Amino acid sequence: MTHATSQRPSGPFREGDRVQLTGPKGRLHTVTLREDGELHTHHGVLRHRDLIGLPDGSVVANSSGHDYLALRPLLRDFAMSMPRGAAIVYPKDAAQIVMQADVFPGATVVEAGVGSGALSLSLLRAVGPEGRLTSFERRDDFAEVARGNVETFFGQTPDTWDVVVGDLAEELPVQYAPGTVDRVVLDMLAPWECMDVVAEALTPGGVVLCYVATATQLSRVAEYIRGTGLFTDPDASETMVRGWHVEGLAVRPDHRMVAHTGFLLTARRLAPGAIAPSVKRRASKTSYGDDDVELWTPGAVGDREITDKNLRKRAREAARAADGARLAAASRDAESTTE
């Protein structure tokens, strides 16, 4: 097993490594190196064996003389290119989740659901070798894809990570005693359904963070948290990233930007029996009826479906990538033994 904080593999490329190739016109290709593997494009053929043994950051020409830059993917690159069963948490949001939830080395963290494992990677790095991440996922097929992606990135399944297939509301009290969880991250359609067990599991001062896609979800979970009387007043935000073109004196914003992907809402667990000071606000419409609740059902807020055939394909891709990562890890272990 390997710790989640193990450094990203370095040194020469090995068979089984994931490598990001940047070719003509900046197009990216991510491959798992095989001795007999080849990358075929309309620009020619690049043999994997031409990369094996070269250092990170090398440039190799393909059969037509076109140059390709070879680099091991960063976490953000890997998350964007890995096989997906469910929609991923984008890097810009994962970074904010780690900061706003204050995920620290040694923390005990719970996340639900695991999706394709993109957020799990960031949380595992943040909790470090002394922490613990438990990921809950209702669907075993999604959990399978996530396991493959995490194993691919770290080379082995981190011993700081557990995946529980089941409903968080039912399984969280089984896995953790009251007041023993430092942070809870909820990436689900109806996080308010789990808020009572989350409140019980969190230690006083612990943080719950909800990642939701729509304003109606945001409204309902905020009002539910307020209604429990067990948390501080929730704080909501979204993150937008705008790139810039910088070339000589031509400095301007990019024409495209990564705008809304989701809302982040955080609140902290109060001590037992504590009552938070009231927050003075202007009058607003905080009540809602049956018609409003109907707008917050999973179907209405856009429950994403993926076909079984497509999901099986993603699971196979994740498994193949994990096999490559194990091969590269075994090669590194053999090298360290002979040194």
N, C-alpha and C positions, 0 to 999 in steps of 0.2 A: 504494500500500500504506500501511498505518497501523501504528504501533507498538502492541503489546499494552497499553502503559501510557497510551495516549491517554485523556484525560479523558472521562467519560461526557458525551454531547452535552448542551449547555445552551442557554439562550436560548428564543425562542418555538418552539412546536410547528411542525413542517414536515411536508409530505406525505411519507409513508414512515416516519415515526417510530413506534416502538412506544410505546403509551400505556396505562397502567393506570387504569381507571375504577372508582371506588368509589361504588356507588349506594345506594339505599334498603336498610336493614337490613345494610349493610356488605358486600354481595356484590360481588366483584371481577370485572371483565371486562377482558381484555387485547386490544387491537386494534391493527392497523397502519393509520395514518391514510391515507385516500384522499380526493381532492377530492369524489368522488361517493359515498363510503362512508356507511353508516348502521349504528347499533347498535340492533337491535330486541329489546325485552324486553316482558314483560307490563305494564311500567310506562310504555311509550311508545317513541318513536323519538328517538334522539340523532344528529344529523347531524355527520359528521366535520368538515365545513367550519366548523362553529361553534367547533371547537377550534383549527384551523390559524391560527397567528399569535398565539395567547394564550401567556402565560408559564407555565412549569412551576408546578404548584400552584394552577391556576385551578379555579373551580367554575362549571359550566355546567348549565342546565336543559334537560331534554328536552321533547318535544312535550306532555307531560302536566303539566309544571311540576315534575317531580322533579329534585332537584339531584344532580349527579355531580362528584366530586372527580377531577381529572385530574393524574396524575403520571407522569413517566418511570420505568419499573421500575428498582429497585435490582438488583444482581447476584443477590441471593437471590430476589427476586420473579421475575426473568427465568428463573432455573434451574427454579423450581417450575412455571412456566407454559409453557415451551417445548415444541415437539413432541419426543416421545421414541420412539426405536427400541428402546433398551435402558433398563433401570432406571437412574435417575440416582444420583449421590452427593449426598446431601442437604447443604444449606448447613452444618449443624452439624458434619458430618464433614469437609467440604471445608476449613473453617476450621482444624480440628484437624490435618488432613493437612499444610496449609501450615506450621503451627507445629511439629508434631512431626518432620516431615521437614526442617525448617529450610530451606525454599526461599527463596533470597535473590536480590536483583537481580543479574543477570549470571550466574546459575547455568545449567549445562547439565543439563537434566532430561529423563528418559525416563518416559513413562507407558504402561501397557498394562492393559486395553484402553480405547479412547477412549469406548465406549458412545455416549451422546447428546451428549457434550461439556460436561457441567456442570462436572466437575472441571477440564477443560482451561481453562475461563474463569478459574478462580481461580489456576491455575498460571501462565497467561500474564500475568496482572496481577502475580504475585509475582516472576517472573524479570526483568520490566522490559524496556526497549528494547535492552539489551546482552546479554540472556540468550538461551537457546534451549530450546524445548520440542519434543520429538519424540514423537508419539503413535502407538502401534502398535495396530492393530485387525485381527482376522482376517476380519471380515465387511465387504465393501465397502458393503453397504446401510446398516449402522450408521455407517460412516465418512461416508457421504453426508449423513445426518441431522446428524451432529456438525459437519461443515463448514458446513452451512446455519445451524445455531444459533450457531456462533462468529462467522460473518460477519454475522449479524443483530445480534449484540450490539455488535461493534466497528465495524460499518459497512463494513468490508472484511476480507479475510483477513489477519491479522497476519503481517508478514514475519519474525516470530520463531518461527513455528510450521510444523512439517512433520507430515504424516500419512502413515504407511507402512502399507499394507494387506498383511498377512502375519503369520506366526508370529514372536513375539518371539525365541524360541530360535534361529531361523534368521536373522532379519534384523538383530538387534542387533549381532552381530560384523561385519556388512557395513557398517553405518552408523557405528559408533564404534570407534576403536582402543582397545586395553586401557588402563584407568586414566584415561579421559578424561571420564567422566560423574560429575557431582557428586551427583545424587539420582535414585533410581528408585522410582516409585510403581506398584505392581501391584494392579490391580482385576480379578481373574480368579478362576475357580473353583479352579485348581490352581497357585498361584504357585510351589510347590516344583519344578515341572517346568522352570522357567526360572532357577532360582537359580544354577546354575553359570555361565551366560553373564552374568548380572547381576553376579556376583562379579568376573568378568574385566573387565567394562566399568567398574566403579566405581573411582574414585580412592581411595587409602588415606584412611580417615576419612570417606568418603562414606556416605550413608544409603540403606538400602532400607526402604520402607514397604509393607506388605501390608494390603489392605483386604478382609476376608473376612466372610461372613455367619454362619457356623455355628461352634460350638465344636469340631467334628471337624476342620474346615479349619484353624482356629487351632492346634489341637494338632499336626497333621501338619506345617504349615509351620514352627512353632517347633522341633520336633524335627529337621527337615531342616536348618534353619539351624545348630542346635547341632552336628549331625553333620558339617557341612562343615569346621568348625574355622577358617573364614575370616572370621567375624564376631564381634562382641561378643555377649554373651548377650541374646537378644531381650526386648523389653519390650512388654507387651500392655495394651490398655485399650479401653473403650467410652465413648461420650459420650451423656449424657442431658440433655435440656433441659426444664425445667419453667417454664411461664409463670406469671405472677401477676396476679390481678385487683386493681387499685388504684383505688378510687373513694371519696374522702373517708376515713372511718374503716373502710370495708369493704375490708380488706386480707387476702387469702387466696390460697392456691395455686389455679391453674385446676383444674377437674375432670378435664381431659385433659392429657396430656403426650406429648412425642415421646421415646419410650424407645429400645429397641434397634433400630438399623438395621444396624450392622456393627461388627466388631472392627478395631482398628488395631494392627498389630504392627510395631515398628521395630527395626533392628539397624544397626551401623556396621561398615564394612569395615576389617579389620585390615591392617597393613602386611605385605608379602610376607615369609613366614617367621616372623612373630610368632605367639606362642601366648598366648592370653588367660589371665589367672590363673583358676584353677578357682574356681567358685562353690559354696560349701557349702550343701547343701539337705538337708531331710529326705528319707528314702527315698520314692519314688513309682513308680507304674507307668509307665515311660517306653517300654517295648517294646510292640510291637504285631504282630499276625499277619495272615494273609491276610483273615480275616473283618473285621478292623478296617479294612484298606485298602479293602475293598469299600464301606465306609460313606463313604469319601472320594472316590468316583468322581463325575464331574460330574452324572450322573443322580440319584445318591443325595442330593447336597447341593442339588438343586433348580435345574438348568439351566433358565433362563426361556426359553420359546418365544414368539414373536410371529408371527402369520400374515403371509404375503407381502402380502396385500391391505392389512392394517392398516399394515404397514411402508411400503408404497408411498404410502399416505395421509400418514403422518408425514413422509416425504421431500418430498412436494409442499408440505406446510405449511411445512416448514423453508425450502424454495426460495422460496416466496412471501414469507416474512418477510425472507429475505436480499435479495430484489429491492427490498423497501421500504426496507431499511437502505441499500442502494446509492443509491436515489433521494434519501434524506435527506442522505447524505454528499455527493452531488453538489450539493445545494442549499446546504449549508454551505460547500463550496469556492467556489461562485459568489458567495456573500455576502462571503467573505473577500477575493476578488479585486477586488470593487467598492469595498471599504472603503479 
